Every structure is written in structure tokens, then in C-alpha cells.
Amino acid sequence: KNVVCKQNSQQMRLSLSDLSNPGSPLSVSDLSNSLIGSNLHVFTRSELKVITHNFSSTNYLGEGGFGPVHKGFIDDKIRPAGLEAQPVAVKLLDLDGNQGHREWLAEIIFLG
């Protein structure tokens, strides 16, 4: 599981209406590829473990529509260039959940 964090404002190639329209011809692959070239940073699972203190129960915020949410902190040791050290919420995608990859990516683009 990975998460993305937006570093700077940049117009995305897909609109939210494209993502919210279930009849849209976009595939999950199209949506994933839309993040390429954006200012979103993909964190690895091992980085997310550091950020959330191994998904500690003390950092558990609750359960969202996509799965569990943990608080974390991106510090100077883990942050990518151009991103300030800051508190974050890490939302994990539950592949067995009610909402799918398409909706998760739409939220990333909207919040990013």
C-alpha cells in the first residue's frame, strides 16, 4: 500500500467530474498514470511505518470509507525535498472495502 502527498499546487490532468462519473471510460490504470508527472510524492510502506510509528494503536484515528486512518508526522529524516516537516493523516486503502481504487484516487487528487 502506498500513499501520496502533494508538495505544491499543480493542475491535475483529470477533473473530479471525470473521476466521479461511473460511465467514464477511464480505467484504474489510466487513473494511476494520471498521477505520473504531478507533484505528488508516493511513500513506501516502510516509510509509512516510520511516519505512523508502525501504525501504532496510539496513532489510530478511526475507520474511513477506504479503511483505517492513522496520524503521523513527516519529519526531516523522511520528508522528500520541497516538502515541509508536518503532521499528516495516513489513509490506507482496504481492498476489501466498500469503496474502490477509483474513488480513493479521486480523493487523493481532490485533497492533494
C-alpha positions as CSV (number, residue, x, y, z in Angstrom):
1,K,0.0,0.0,0.0
2,N,1.3,3.4,-0.9
3,V,0.1,7.0,-0.1
4,V,0.7,10.2,-2.0
5,C,1.2,13.6,-0.6
6,K,1.1,16.7,-2.8
7,Q,4.1,19.0,-2.5
8,N,3.0,22.1,-4.5
9,S,-0.2,23.3,-6.3
10,Q,-0.4,22.0,-9.8
11,Q,-3.4,21.4,-12.1
12,M,-4.2,17.8,-12.5
13,R,-4.8,16.1,-15.9
14,L,-8.1,14.6,-14.7
15,S,-11.1,16.5,-13.5
16,L,-13.1,15.4,-10.5
17,S,-16.1,15.1,-12.8
18,D,-14.1,12.6,-14.8
19,L,-13.5,10.6,-11.7
20,S,-17.0,10.8,-10.3
21,N,-18.7,9.7,-13.5
22,P,-19.1,5.9,-13.3
23,G,-19.6,5.9,-17.0
24,S,-16.3,7.4,-17.7
25,P,-14.1,5.3,-19.9
26,L,-11.1,5.8,-17.6
27,S,-9.6,2.6,-16.2
28,V,-7.8,2.2,-12.8
29,S,-4.5,2.2,-14.9
30,D,-5.5,5.5,-16.5
31,L,-6.1,7.0,-13.1
32,S,-2.9,5.7,-11.7
33,N,-1.0,7.0,-14.7
34,S,-2.6,10.4,-14.2
35,L,-0.5,10.9,-11.1
36,I,2.7,10.5,-13.0
37,G,4.3,13.9,-13.6
38,S,2.3,15.5,-10.8
39,N,3.8,17.0,-7.6
40,L,2.5,14.1,-5.6
41,H,5.0,12.0,-3.7
42,V,4.5,8.3,-3.2
43,F,5.6,7.0,0.2
44,T,6.6,3.3,0.5
45,R,5.0,1.1,3.1
46,S,8.3,1.2,5.1
47,E,8.2,5.0,5.1
48,L,4.6,4.9,6.2
49,K,5.6,2.7,9.1
50,V,8.2,5.3,10.2
51,I,5.7,8.1,9.8
52,T,3.0,6.4,11.9
53,H,5.3,4.6,14.3
54,N,4.5,1.2,12.8
55,F,0.7,2.0,12.5
56,S,0.7,2.2,16.3
57,S,-2.7,1.9,18.0
58,T,-2.0,5.2,19.8
59,N,-1.9,6.8,16.3
60,Y,-5.1,5.2,15.2
61,L,-7.7,7.9,14.3
62,G,-10.6,5.8,13.1
63,E,-12.0,3.9,10.2
64,G,-12.9,5.8,7.0
65,G,-14.8,4.6,3.9
66,F,-11.5,3.4,2.4
67,G,-10.1,1.7,5.5
68,P,-8.1,2.7,8.7
69,V,-6.7,6.2,9.2
70,H,-3.6,6.8,11.4
71,K,-2.0,10.1,12.4
72,G,1.7,10.5,11.6
73,F,4.5,13.0,11.2
74,I,6.7,13.6,8.2
75,D,10.0,14.7,9.8
76,D,13.2,15.9,8.3
77,K,14.6,12.3,8.1
78,I,11.8,11.1,5.9
79,R,10.5,14.1,4.0
80,P,11.2,14.5,0.3
81,A,12.9,17.6,-1.0
82,G,10.5,20.6,-1.1
83,L,8.1,19.2,1.5
84,E,8.0,20.8,4.9
85,A,8.0,18.6,8.0
86,Q,4.4,18.3,9.0
87,P,1.7,16.2,10.7
88,V,-0.3,14.0,8.4
89,A,-3.2,11.6,8.3
90,V,-2.4,8.3,6.6
91,K,-5.4,6.7,4.9
92,L,-4.9,3.1,3.9
93,L,-6.9,1.6,1.1
94,D,-8.8,-1.6,2.2
95,L,-9.0,-3.6,-0.9
96,D,-12.0,-5.5,0.5
97,G,-13.8,-2.3,1.5
98,N,-16.9,-0.7,0.0
99,Q,-15.1,1.9,-1.9
100,G,-12.6,1.1,-4.7
101,H,-9.3,2.3,-6.1
102,R,-11.1,4.8,-8.4
103,E,-12.7,6.6,-5.5
104,W,-9.5,6.5,-3.5
105,L,-7.6,8.1,-6.3
106,A,-10.3,10.8,-6.7
107,E,-9.9,11.7,-3.1
108,I,-6.1,11.8,-3.4
109,I,-6.4,14.2,-6.3
110,F,-9.0,16.3,-4.5
111,L,-7.2,16.5,-1.2
112,G,-3.7,16.7,-2.8
